Amino acid sequence: MQLCTIPASGFAANCYLLWDDVSRQALLVDPTASVSAVAATLRERGVTLTGILLTHGHFDHILTLDALRDAFGVPAYIHRADAEMLGDPVRNVSALLVGEQIRRRPADGLWDGGETLTLGEETLTVLSTPGHTPGSVCFRGKDFLVSGDTLFDRSIGRTDLPGGSWSVLSASLAGLCLLPGDTRVYPGHGPDTTIEEQIKANPYL
């Protein structure tokens, strides 16, 4: 499975495109890039977008969700515990942090965690990793992890926002530390890293 980052249109949240080389099918994780940027990347890579995956429901990770669904006619998925955040500016913290009423349409499908997603001949596993939000998830491929705001390079997601919990996040992080050390981690903000690097250098692990 291939992965690239598409420059985001705001709030420095990473937007990732994943695709299968054989089928040329692609998934977008955390829709923060503009329609034009996504379209250009799809053309450049020669792939077709088939869906949008959300690591959690905070506003800075759903900025272009509806615009991309309308432009490409694809479904979007989120964990059940974060589903109401999409349409609630208080729960998605847009009202609290930036004073905007950011609302998006309901997701087209919901996860409970543990699901296996098929992308052509490749698969992704939905890992439930609550703590930053109740419905935070990571997406695990064969040798990589898209970690959303659960784990960053030398940091972790904050737990002082509605629905956050340090004790719950701590348990989620302990589970991620059991992954192979060479697992490449692509976080919701900042540079990529590995599990081994974070075990050694992240003060929260």
N, CA, C and O of each residue as an XYZ file, in Angstrom:
820
protein
N       0.842     -1.191      0.000
C       0.000      0.000      0.000
C       0.877      1.240      0.000
O       1.891      1.302      0.696
N       0.477      2.213     -0.781
C       1.218      3.459     -0.887
C       0.531      4.558     -0.077
O      -0.673      4.502      0.171
N       1.313      5.553      0.330
C       0.784      6.654      1.138
C       1.495      7.941      0.768
O       2.708      7.951      0.559
N       0.743      9.020      0.688
C       1.356     10.339      0.534
C       0.532     11.355      1.315
O      -0.639     11.124      1.619
N       1.156     12.473      1.633
C       0.494     13.560      2.345
C       0.042     14.618      1.352
O       0.794     15.003      0.457
N      -1.186     15.084      1.511
C      -1.700     16.181      0.689
C      -1.730     17.430      1.563
O      -2.341     17.405      2.632
N      -1.096     18.514      1.149
C      -1.075     19.728      1.976
C      -2.477     20.164      2.378
O      -3.381     20.248      1.547
N      -2.640     20.438      3.660
C      -3.948     20.810      4.189
C      -4.252     22.274      3.937
O      -3.354     23.081      3.697
N      -5.551     22.604      3.997
C      -5.971     23.976      3.734
C      -6.078     24.818      4.998
O      -6.356     26.015      4.919
N      -5.860     24.209      6.166
C      -5.930     24.991      7.391
C      -5.642     24.177      8.627
O      -5.850     22.963      8.637
N      -5.164     24.834      9.677
C      -4.959     24.261     11.004
C      -3.910     23.150     11.060
O      -3.827     22.424     12.051
N      -3.115     23.015     10.008
C      -1.950     22.128      9.998
C      -2.266     20.686     10.354
O      -1.425     19.999     10.932
N      -3.452     20.217     10.023
C      -3.782     18.803     10.228
C      -3.404     18.027      8.977
O      -3.724     18.436      7.861
N      -2.723     16.908      9.169
C      -2.259     16.119      8.028
C      -3.414     15.401      7.342
O      -4.296     14.844      7.996
N      -3.391     15.425      6.029
C      -4.363     14.740      5.191
C      -3.595     13.708      4.369
O      -2.659     14.056      3.648
N      -3.988     12.443      4.476
C      -3.245     11.363      3.822
C      -4.076     10.687      2.742
O      -5.283     10.492      2.884
N      -3.392     10.338      1.660
C      -4.004      9.517      0.618
C      -3.326      8.149      0.641
O      -2.101      8.054      0.558
N      -4.133      7.089      0.753
C      -3.641      5.720      0.715
C      -4.167      5.063     -0.556
O      -5.316      5.288     -0.938
N      -3.335      4.249     -1.216
C      -3.840      3.575     -2.407
C      -3.150      2.235     -2.640
O      -2.046      1.978     -2.160
N      -3.845      1.403     -3.391
C      -3.377      0.075     -3.778
C      -2.853      0.154     -5.207
O      -3.547      0.628     -6.107
N      -1.631     -0.311     -5.408
C      -0.995     -0.199     -6.722
C      -1.674     -1.034     -7.799
O      -1.616     -0.685     -8.978
N      -2.314     -2.125     -7.413
C      -2.907     -3.014     -8.404
C      -4.265     -2.497     -8.869
O      -4.492     -2.325    -10.066
N      -5.162     -2.252     -7.922
C      -6.514     -1.807     -8.279
C      -6.573     -0.329     -8.602
O      -7.492      0.128     -9.283
N      -5.592      0.423     -8.115
C      -5.560      1.893     -8.248
C      -6.701      2.554     -7.484
O      -7.102      3.671     -7.812
N      -7.224      1.874     -6.473
C      -8.237      2.444     -5.599
C      -7.550      3.181     -4.452
O      -6.474      2.787     -4.003
N      -8.192      4.268     -3.979
C      -7.579      5.107     -2.950
C      -8.584      5.490     -1.874
O      -9.788      5.568     -2.117
N      -8.052      5.728     -0.669
C      -8.822      6.242      0.454
C      -8.153      7.498      0.978
O      -6.926      7.600      0.982
N      -8.958      8.454      1.420
C      -8.443      9.692      1.998
C      -8.676      9.653      3.502
O      -9.781      9.360      3.958
N      -7.637      9.949      4.268
C      -7.755      9.980      5.732
C      -7.703     11.425      6.213
O      -6.752     12.151      5.924
N      -8.722     11.830      6.941
C      -8.864     13.162      7.532
C      -8.894     14.250      6.451
O      -7.849     14.758      6.044
N     -10.093     14.601      5.993
C     -10.274     15.521      4.869
C     -10.044     16.981      5.246
O     -10.972     17.683      5.647
N      -8.816     17.419      5.115
C      -8.462     18.808      5.398
C      -7.882     19.524      4.185
O      -7.709     20.743      4.207
N      -7.582     18.774      3.127
C      -7.056     19.374      1.908
C      -8.208     19.843      1.024
O      -9.325     19.334      1.119
N      -7.928     20.806      0.174
C      -8.956     21.343     -0.719
C      -9.317     20.341     -1.800
O      -8.564     19.409     -2.085
N     -10.483     20.551     -2.396
C     -10.915     19.696     -3.502
C      -9.898     19.722     -4.627
O      -9.584     18.679     -5.201
N      -9.382     20.893     -4.950
C      -8.424     20.998     -6.053
C      -7.127     20.267     -5.742
O      -6.538     19.646     -6.626
N      -6.675     20.336     -4.487
C      -5.446     19.644     -4.111
C      -5.633     18.135     -4.162
O      -4.746     17.415     -4.621
N      -6.776     17.652     -3.695
C      -7.049     16.216     -3.749
C      -7.172     15.754     -5.190
O      -6.614     14.722     -5.563
N      -7.898     16.508     -5.999
C      -8.064     16.141     -7.405
C      -6.720     16.076     -8.119
O      -6.479     15.165     -8.911
N      -5.851     17.035     -7.842
C      -4.535     17.056     -8.485
C      -3.707     15.848     -8.070
O      -3.003     15.262     -8.892
N      -3.789     15.478     -6.809
C      -3.026     14.328     -6.319
C      -3.559     13.030     -6.912
O      -2.780     12.147     -7.269
N      -4.870     12.909     -7.018
C      -5.453     11.720     -7.642
C      -4.996     11.579     -9.092
O      -4.674     10.478     -9.538
N      -4.968     12.681     -9.820
C      -4.506     12.643    -11.209
C      -3.033     12.281    -11.270
O      -2.626     11.467    -12.100
N      -2.238     12.874    -10.405
C      -0.799     12.631    -10.406
C      -0.476     11.166    -10.123
O       0.423     10.591    -10.738
N      -1.214     10.567     -9.189
C      -0.955      9.179     -8.814
C      -1.707      8.180     -9.692
O      -1.427      6.982     -9.659
N      -2.644      8.669    -10.462
C      -3.405      7.787    -11.338
C      -4.321      6.843    -10.590
O      -4.421      5.663    -10.926
N      -5.005      7.375     -9.554
C      -5.861      6.538     -8.716
C      -7.261      7.142     -8.608
O      -7.479      8.307     -8.940
N      -8.199      6.324     -8.138
C      -9.596      6.732     -7.988
C      -9.983      6.703     -6.527
O      -9.777      5.693     -5.853
N     -10.537      7.788     -6.026
C     -10.959      7.866     -4.628
C     -12.235      7.068     -4.427
O     -13.203      7.224     -5.171
N     -12.227      6.191     -3.391
C     -13.402      5.361     -3.117
C     -14.028      5.626     -1.750
O     -15.126      5.142     -1.474
N     -13.343      6.393     -0.883
C     -13.921      6.663      0.429
C     -13.070      7.603      1.250
O     -11.915      7.874      0.920
N     -13.667      8.105      2.342
C     -12.998      9.033      3.254
C     -13.075      8.438      4.662
O     -14.148      8.052      5.126
N     -11.926      8.370      5.329
C     -11.832      7.814      6.671
C     -11.493      8.920      7.656
O     -10.629      9.753      7.379
N     -12.160      8.940      8.800
C     -11.913      9.957      9.818
C     -11.283      9.314     11.041
O     -11.802      8.328     11.565
N     -10.159      9.871     11.499
C      -9.538      9.353     12.720
C     -10.301      9.785     13.959
O     -10.256      9.098     14.980
N     -11.002     10.912     13.887
C     -11.844     11.391     14.981
C     -12.641     12.583     14.485
O     -12.516     12.978     13.326
N     -13.468     13.162     15.366
C     -14.424     14.154     14.905
C     -14.107     15.609     15.161
O     -14.984     16.451     14.968
N     -12.895     15.957     15.588
C     -12.573     17.367     15.815
C     -12.586     18.155     14.507
O     -12.277     17.629     13.438
N     -12.950     19.419     14.624
C     -13.200     20.254     13.450
C     -12.012     20.353     12.515
O     -12.194     20.425     11.299
N     -10.787     20.359     13.053
C      -9.617     20.552     12.198
C      -9.291     19.328     11.359
O      -8.373     19.363     10.540
N     -10.035     18.246     11.556
C      -9.838     17.035     10.755
C     -11.006     16.765      9.813
O     -11.015     15.742      9.127
N     -11.983     17.655      9.766
C     -13.168     17.451      8.921
C     -13.466     18.675      8.062
O     -14.576     18.817      7.549
N     -12.501     19.544      7.905
C     -12.739     20.849      7.283
C     -13.363     20.744      5.895
O     -14.310     21.469      5.592
N     -12.853     19.861      5.055
C     -13.350     19.774      3.670
C     -14.164     18.504      3.434
O     -14.326     18.068      2.294
N     -14.672     17.919      4.507
C     -15.397     16.649      4.402
C     -16.550     16.709      3.419
O     -16.612     15.902      2.492
N     -17.459     17.645      3.603
C     -18.639     17.693      2.736
C     -18.284     18.112      1.317
O     -18.865     17.603      0.358
N     -17.349     19.023      1.174
C     -16.934     19.457     -0.163
C     -16.345     18.292     -0.950
O     -16.613     18.146     -2.143
N     -15.545     17.465     -0.287
C     -14.941     16.315     -0.973
C     -15.977     15.240     -1.273
O     -15.931     14.618     -2.334
N     -16.915     15.014     -0.347
C     -17.979     14.039     -0.631
C     -18.799     14.484     -1.839
O     -19.146     13.672     -2.697
N     -19.102     15.768     -1.898
C     -19.889     16.272     -3.028
C     -19.107     16.192     -4.328
O     -19.668     15.846     -5.368
N     -17.818     16.507     -4.282
C     -17.003     16.547     -5.502
C     -16.756     15.158     -6.081
O     -16.748     14.984     -7.300
N     -16.551     14.157     -5.198
C     -16.147     12.836     -5.682
C     -17.210     11.758     -5.486
O     -17.034     10.624     -5.933
N     -18.310     12.106     -4.821
C     -19.389     11.151     -4.655
C     -19.009      9.911     -3.874
O     -19.423      8.804     -4.216
N     -18.212     10.094     -2.814
C     -17.737      8.960     -2.030
C     -18.275      9.028     -0.602
O     -18.591     10.113     -0.115
N     -18.384      7.875      0.078
C     -18.869      7.852      1.457
C     -17.765      8.203      2.452
O     -16.578      8.123      2.137
N     -18.178      8.591      3.654
C     -17.246      8.902      4.739
C     -17.616      8.081      5.961
O     -18.788      7.794      6.206
N     -16.587      7.703      6.730
C     -16.769      6.806      7.867
C     -16.082      7.356      9.111
O     -15.022      7.977      9.031
N     -16.712      7.113     10.272
C     -16.171      7.564     11.548
C     -16.578      6.556     12.628
O     -17.539      5.808     12.449
N     -15.850      6.535     13.746
C     -16.245      5.667     14.855
C     -17.565      6.146     15.437
O     -17.836      7.344     15.508
N     -18.366      5.194     15.846
C     -19.707      5.484     16.356
C     -19.681      6.505     17.504
O     -20.571      7.349     17.604
N     -18.658      6.425     18.367
C     -18.612      7.288     19.544
C     -18.333      8.756     19.203
O     -18.568      9.639     20.028
N     -17.839      9.016     18.000
C     -17.575     10.395     17.574
C     -18.583     10.893     16.547
O     -18.459     12.017     16.060
N     -19.565     10.088     16.213
C     -20.465     10.412     15.101
C     -21.182     11.748     15.282
O     -21.320     12.504     14.320
N     -21.642     12.054     16.499
C     -22.399     13.281     16.718
C     -21.539     14.532     16.658
O     -22.065     15.639     16.543
N     -20.218     14.369     16.736
C     -19.323     15.518     16.682
C     -19.396     16.241     15.341
O     -19.180     17.452     15.276
N     -19.697     15.509     14.275
C     -19.686     16.111     12.948
C     -20.654     17.283     12.833
O     -20.352     18.272     12.165
N     -21.806     17.182     13.476
C     -22.804     18.230     13.369
C     -22.934     19.115     14.583
O     -23.863     19.918     14.668
N     -22.010     18.981     15.533
C     -22.110     19.718     16.803
C     -20.843     20.552     17.026
O     -19.792     20.000     17.353
N     -20.933     21.881     16.850
C     -19.748     22.737     16.996
C     -19.144     22.744     18.395
O     -17.967     23.066     18.552
N     -19.921     22.396     19.407
C     -19.354     22.297     20.754
C     -18.556     21.012     20.888
O     -17.430     21.027     21.385
N     -19.131     19.905     20.449
C     -18.428     18.628     20.561
C     -17.213     18.557     19.641
O     -16.201     17.960     20.008
N     -17.296     19.154     18.454
C     -16.116     19.124     17.580
C     -15.150     20.271     17.878
O     -14.144     20.447     17.191
N     -15.466     21.029     18.889
C     -14.694     22.117     19.500
C     -14.390     23.293     18.580
O     -13.527     24.109     18.900
N     -15.069     23.399     17.456
C     -14.898     24.593     16.625
C     -15.433     25.825     17.353
O     -14.835     26.898     17.276
N     -16.553     25.678     18.057
C     -17.123     26.807     18.794
C     -16.229     27.219     19.948
O     -16.164     28.399     20.293
N     -15.539     26.261     20.546
C     -14.714     26.543     21.713
C     -13.356     27.122     21.347
O     -12.862     28.019     22.030
N     -12.752     26.626     20.287
C     -11.366     26.986     19.981
C     -11.214     28.098     18.942
O     -10.267     28.882     19.018
N     -12.117     28.178     17.989
C     -11.964     29.192     16.935
C     -13.192     30.079     16.783
O     -13.218     30.962     15.926
N     -14.209     29.850     17.607
C     -15.394     30.689     17.563
C     -16.202     30.549     16.294
O     -16.908     31.480     15.908
N     -16.116     29.391     15.627
C     -16.882     29.134     14.412
C     -17.855     27.989     14.643
O     -17.618     27.111     15.473
N     -18.943     28.011     13.903
C     -19.948     26.949     13.997
C     -19.736     25.986     12.827
O     -20.453     26.045     11.828
N     -18.760     25.113     12.956
C     -18.457     24.167     11.883
C     -19.330     22.928     12.052
O     -19.255     22.223     13.059
N     -20.153     22.684     11.050
C     -21.044     21.529     11.041
C     -20.880     20.767      9.732
O     -20.760     21.370      8.665
N     -20.874     19.451      9.820
C     -20.811     18.619      8.632
C     -21.940     17.596      8.672
O     -22.458     17.273      9.741
N     -22.309     17.096      7.518
C     -23.379     16.104      7.441
C     -22.984     14.813      8.165
O     -21.796     14.552      8.353
N     -23.957     14.012      8.568
C     -23.634     12.747      9.234
C     -22.767     11.853      8.356
O     -22.807     11.937      7.128
N     -21.987     11.001      9.000
C     -21.169     10.042      8.269
C     -22.053      9.040      7.538
O     -23.209      8.831      7.907
N     -21.507      8.430      6.511
C     -22.245      7.438      5.739
C     -22.137      6.043      6.343
O     -22.933      5.159      6.026
N     -21.150      5.849      7.212
C     -20.981      4.564      7.870
C     -20.255      4.736      9.191
O     -19.489      5.683      9.367
N     -20.498      3.812     10.129
C     -19.921      3.911     11.467
C     -19.137      2.647     11.801
O     -19.498      1.544     11.390
N     -18.035      2.835     12.568
C     -17.246      1.711     13.064
C     -17.450      1.554     14.560
O     -17.898      2.474     15.245
N     -17.113      0.371     15.051
C     -17.010      0.119     16.481
C     -15.572     -0.208     16.877
O     -15.273     -0.339     18.064
N     -14.688     -0.341     15.903
C     -13.304     -0.723     16.144
C     -13.110     -2.206     15.891
O     -13.973     -3.021     16.219
N     -11.972     -2.552     15.304
C     -11.680     -3.941     14.982
C     -12.020     -4.339     13.564
O     -11.715     -5.457     13.150
N     -12.642     -3.456     12.811
C     -13.014     -3.778     11.439
C     -11.779     -3.877     10.532
O     -10.750     -3.252     10.790
N     -11.905     -4.661      9.485
C     -10.888     -4.741      8.446
C     -11.426     -4.092      7.184
O     -12.485     -4.476      6.688
N     -10.708     -3.116      6.667
C     -11.111     -2.403      5.464
C     -10.306     -2.930      4.287
O      -9.097     -3.135      4.392
N     -10.981     -3.147      3.171
C     -10.314     -3.655      1.974
C     -10.111     -2.528      0.976
O     -11.031     -1.773      0.663
N      -8.889     -2.436      0.489
C      -8.548     -1.445     -0.532
C      -7.846     -2.195     -1.650
O      -6.637     -2.420     -1.600
N      -8.615     -2.577     -2.656
C      -8.051     -3.407     -3.702
C      -7.559     -4.711     -3.118
O      -8.339     -5.468     -2.541
N      -6.270     -4.983     -3.259
C      -5.672     -6.196     -2.706
C      -5.032     -5.965     -1.340
O      -4.403     -6.868     -0.788
N      -5.187     -4.769     -0.796
C      -4.601     -4.417      0.492
C      -5.697     -4.312      1.558
O      -6.880     -4.189      1.243
N      -5.278     -4.363      2.821
C      -6.240     -4.227      3.915
C      -5.721     -3.242      4.967
O      -4.517     -3.047      5.129
N      -6.670     -2.636      5.669
C      -6.392     -1.776      6.816
C      -7.231     -2.270      7.982
O      -8.361     -2.722      7.794
N      -6.682     -2.185      9.178
C      -7.434     -2.527     10.374
C      -7.766     -1.259     11.147
O      -6.902     -0.408     11.358
N      -9.013     -1.136     11.565
C      -9.448      0.003     12.371
C      -9.168     -0.319     13.835
O      -9.801     -1.205     14.409
N      -8.223      0.396     14.440
C      -7.883      0.196     15.842
C      -8.585      1.256     16.685
O      -8.371      2.450     16.473
N      -9.404      0.847     17.618
C     -10.051      1.789     18.529
C      -9.015      2.264     19.544
O      -8.473      1.459     20.302
N      -8.736      3.577     19.562
C      -7.727      4.146     20.462
C      -8.291      5.389     21.156
O      -7.782      6.490     20.946
N      -9.326      5.234     21.974
C      -9.965      6.387     22.616
C      -9.041      7.078     23.610
O      -8.028      6.527     24.042
N      -9.418      8.284     23.950
C      -8.666      9.070     24.924
C      -8.589     10.528     24.512
O      -8.942     11.415     25.290
N      -8.127     10.784     23.284
C      -8.174     12.149     22.759
C      -9.630     12.537     22.538
O     -10.056     13.631     22.906
N     -10.381     11.633     21.936
C     -11.844     11.684     21.875
C     -12.348     10.270     22.161
O     -11.576      9.315     22.081
N     -13.624     10.127     22.491
C     -14.140      8.773     22.756
C     -14.041      7.837     21.561
O     -13.895      6.626     21.727
N     -14.122      8.398     20.354
C     -14.117      7.557     19.153
C     -12.859      7.664     18.320
O     -12.893      7.362     17.127
N     -11.755      8.081     18.901
C     -10.504      8.148     18.143
C     -10.096      6.760     17.662
O     -10.217      5.775     18.391
N      -9.616      6.699     16.433
C      -9.118      5.441     15.883
C      -7.780      5.678     15.196
O      -7.433      6.802     14.836
N      -7.037      4.581     15.024
C      -5.852      4.545     14.184
C      -6.112      3.522     13.080
O      -6.913      2.603     13.247
N      -5.433      3.691     11.965
C      -5.555      2.752     10.853
C      -4.216      2.043     10.671
O      -3.195      2.675     10.400
N      -4.241      0.716     10.825
C      -3.008     -0.043     10.738
C      -2.917     -0.802      9.416
O      -3.798     -1.589      9.070
N      -1.827     -0.546      8.687
C      -1.514     -1.317      7.504
C      -0.448     -2.347      7.841
O      -0.145     -2.575      9.012
N       0.112     -2.961      6.830
C       1.084     -4.030      7.059
C       2.305     -3.542      7.819
O       2.810     -4.242      8.696
N       2.786     -2.347      7.492
C       4.011     -1.845      8.133
C       3.909     -0.384      8.549
O       4.927      0.277      8.752
N       2.686      0.124      8.678
C       2.505      1.528      9.047
C       1.252      1.706      9.878
O       0.398      0.823      9.949
N       1.160      2.875     10.508
C       0.015      3.253     11.335
C      -0.315      4.708     11.071
O       0.559      5.567     11.189
N      -1.556      5.003     10.715
C      -2.042      6.379     10.659
C      -2.694      6.641     12.006
O      -3.738      6.067     12.315
N      -2.081      7.507     12.811
C      -2.424      7.580     14.234
C      -3.360      8.715     14.626
O      -3.719      8.833     15.797
N      -3.767      9.560     13.666
C      -4.637     10.670     14.031
C      -4.006     11.510     15.129
O      -2.807     11.788     15.089
N      -4.810     11.916     16.113
C      -4.286     12.719     17.222
C      -4.045     11.876     18.475
O      -3.959     12.408     19.582
N      -3.939     10.568     18.296
C      -3.607      9.706     19.425
C      -2.128      9.789     19.764
O      -1.761      9.889     20.935
N      -1.277      9.748     18.745
C       0.170      9.732     18.949
C       0.849     10.638     17.941
O       0.607     10.539     16.738
N       1.705     11.528     18.445
C       2.528     12.405     17.608
C       4.006     12.094     17.840
O       4.365     11.326     18.732
N       4.838     12.701     17.026
C       6.273     12.624     17.264
C       6.602     13.365     18.556
O       6.515     14.591     18.615
N       6.981     12.615     19.593
C       7.370     13.143     20.895
C       6.229     13.836     21.648
O       6.469     14.632     22.556
N       5.003     13.531     21.267
C       3.865     14.107     21.973
C       2.644     13.222     21.763
O       2.719     12.192     21.093
N       1.521     13.633     22.340
C       0.261     12.901     22.209
C      -0.870     13.915     22.084
O      -0.668     15.115     22.265
N      -2.054     13.418     21.776
C      -3.212     14.292     21.689
C      -3.631     14.808     23.055
O      -3.486     14.114     24.061
N      -4.144     16.010     23.086
C      -4.577     16.606     24.349
C      -5.827     15.909     24.860
O      -6.601     15.347     24.085
N      -6.015     15.951     26.177
C      -7.148     15.269     26.792
C      -8.025     16.213     27.610
O      -8.885     15.766     28.368
N      -7.805     17.526     27.455
C      -8.558     18.500     28.235
C      -9.772     19.052     27.501
O     -10.421     19.977     27.989
N     -10.087     18.495     26.333
C     -11.261     18.916     25.587
C     -12.422     17.972     25.882
O     -12.197     16.882     26.407
N     -13.659     18.359     25.559
C     -14.811     17.505     25.866
C     -14.620     16.078     25.347
O     -14.295     15.866     24.179
N     -14.828     15.108     26.234
C     -14.692     13.704     25.853
C     -13.296     13.146     26.001
O     -13.096     11.945     25.820
N     -12.321     13.982     26.326
C     -10.955     13.509     26.475
C     -10.717     12.874     27.834
O     -11.389     13.214     28.808
N      -9.769     11.960     27.904
C      -9.446     11.286     29.163
C      -8.008     10.805     29.123
O      -7.643     10.012     28.256
N      -7.178     11.281     30.062
C      -5.788     10.847     30.104
C      -5.670      9.362     30.425
O      -4.869      8.661     29.806
N      -6.450      8.873     31.375
C      -6.344      7.460     31.744
C      -6.723      6.556     30.577
O      -6.091      5.522     30.361
N      -7.746      6.938     29.828
C      -8.166      6.150     28.670
C      -7.115      6.222     27.568
O      -6.782      5.208     26.956
N      -6.592      7.423     27.317
C      -5.562      7.578     26.288
C      -4.301      6.798     26.655
O      -3.657      6.205     25.790
N      -3.956      6.804     27.932
C      -2.776      6.072     28.380
C      -2.885      4.588     28.047
O      -1.909      3.966     27.627
N      -4.068      4.028     28.233
C      -4.273      2.617     27.893
C      -4.165      2.386     26.387
O      -3.623      1.370     25.952
N      -4.676      3.324     25.593
C      -4.569      3.210     24.133
C      -3.115      3.263     23.690
O      -2.701      2.500     22.817
N      -2.342      4.157     24.284
C      -0.928      4.285     23.931
C      -0.153      3.028     24.302
O       0.746      2.608     23.574
N      -0.502      2.433     25.433
C       0.162      1.192     25.838
C      -0.053      0.104     24.797
O       0.845     -0.693     24.527
N      -1.234      0.074     24.220
C      -1.505     -0.894     23.165
C      -0.688     -0.638     21.919
O      -0.202     -1.579     21.291
N      -0.529      0.632     21.549
C       0.272      0.960     20.364
C       1.736      0.602     20.559
O       2.424      0.263     19.596
N       2.215      0.673     21.785
C       3.617      0.330     22.057
C       3.914     -1.142     21.822
O       5.081     -1.529     21.760
N       2.890     -1.966     21.692
C       3.079     -3.383     21.428
C       3.270     -3.680     19.945
O       3.611     -4.805     19.579
N       3.055     -2.690     19.092
C       3.256     -2.872     17.658
C       4.750     -3.028     17.368
O       5.577     -2.584     18.164
N       5.109     -3.652     16.239
C       6.530     -3.762     15.884
C       7.215     -2.400     15.889
O       6.634     -1.410     15.444
N       8.439     -2.348     16.387
C       9.143     -1.082     16.543
C       9.365     -0.334     15.245
O       9.435      0.895     15.243
N       9.478     -1.064     14.129
C       9.735     -0.400     12.856
C       8.456      0.060     12.159
O       8.503      0.518     11.017
N       7.316     -0.059     12.839
C       6.061      0.442     12.274
C       6.165      1.946     12.060
O       6.423      2.689     13.006
N       5.969      2.399     10.831
C       6.032      3.825     10.509
C       4.725      4.481     10.929
O       3.649      4.009     10.564
N       4.812      5.568     11.696
C       3.641      6.249     12.252
C       3.424      7.573     11.526
O       4.319      8.414     11.449
N       2.219      7.734     10.998
C       1.832      8.968     10.310
C       0.761      9.662     11.154
O      -0.400      9.253     11.133
N       1.138     10.707     11.896
C       0.218     11.331     12.855
C      -0.695     12.386     12.231
O      -0.542     12.770     11.071
N      -1.643     12.836     13.039
C      -2.578     13.857     12.586
C      -1.967     15.229     12.445
O      -2.494     16.075     11.722
N      -0.862     15.461     13.127
C      -0.122     16.719     13.018
C       1.370     16.396     13.109
O       1.766     15.478     13.827
N       2.188     17.146     12.385
C       3.619     16.986     12.509
C       4.194     15.872     11.652
O       3.487     15.270     10.845
N       5.504     15.597     11.834
C       6.214     14.652     10.970
C       5.943     13.197     11.333
O       5.480     12.888     12.432
N       6.241     12.314     10.387
C       6.114     10.888     10.658
C       7.285     10.397     11.506
O       8.311     11.067     11.620
N       7.113      9.232     12.089
C       8.097      8.687     13.016
C       7.938      7.171     13.019
O       7.327      6.621     12.103
N       8.473      6.482     14.025
C       8.254      5.052     14.191
C       7.866      4.765     15.637
O       8.085      5.593     16.521
N       7.296      3.601     15.869
C       6.963      3.193     17.227
C       8.231      3.129     18.082
O       8.230      3.592     19.222
N       9.294      2.569     17.549
C      10.543      2.457     18.312
C      11.083      3.825     18.718
O      11.519      4.013     19.854
N      11.052      4.777     17.787
C      11.537      6.128     18.092
C      10.718      6.751     19.220
O      11.265      7.439     20.082
N       9.417      6.511     19.211
C       8.560      7.115     20.239
C       8.725      6.440     21.597
O       8.657      7.114     22.624
N       8.936      5.144     21.626
C       9.195      4.465     22.883
C      10.466      5.016     23.541
O      10.558      5.118     24.764
N      11.434      5.365     22.701
C      12.702      5.887     23.216
C      12.623      7.358     23.578
O      13.237      7.780     24.558
N      11.879      8.155     22.809
C      11.998      9.607     22.928
C      10.735     10.335     23.384
O      10.801     11.509     23.750
N       9.583      9.653     23.368
C       8.339     10.330     23.715
C       8.142     10.267     25.230
O       8.016      9.178     25.788
N       8.114     11.416     25.897
C       8.018     11.402     27.365
C       6.682     10.869     27.890
O       6.564     10.567     29.078
N       5.677     10.751     27.016
C       4.364     10.283     27.463
C       4.214      8.774     27.375
O       3.236      8.212     27.868
N       5.184      8.116     26.747
C       5.086      6.658     26.584
C       5.933      5.946     27.617
O       5.978      4.716     27.637
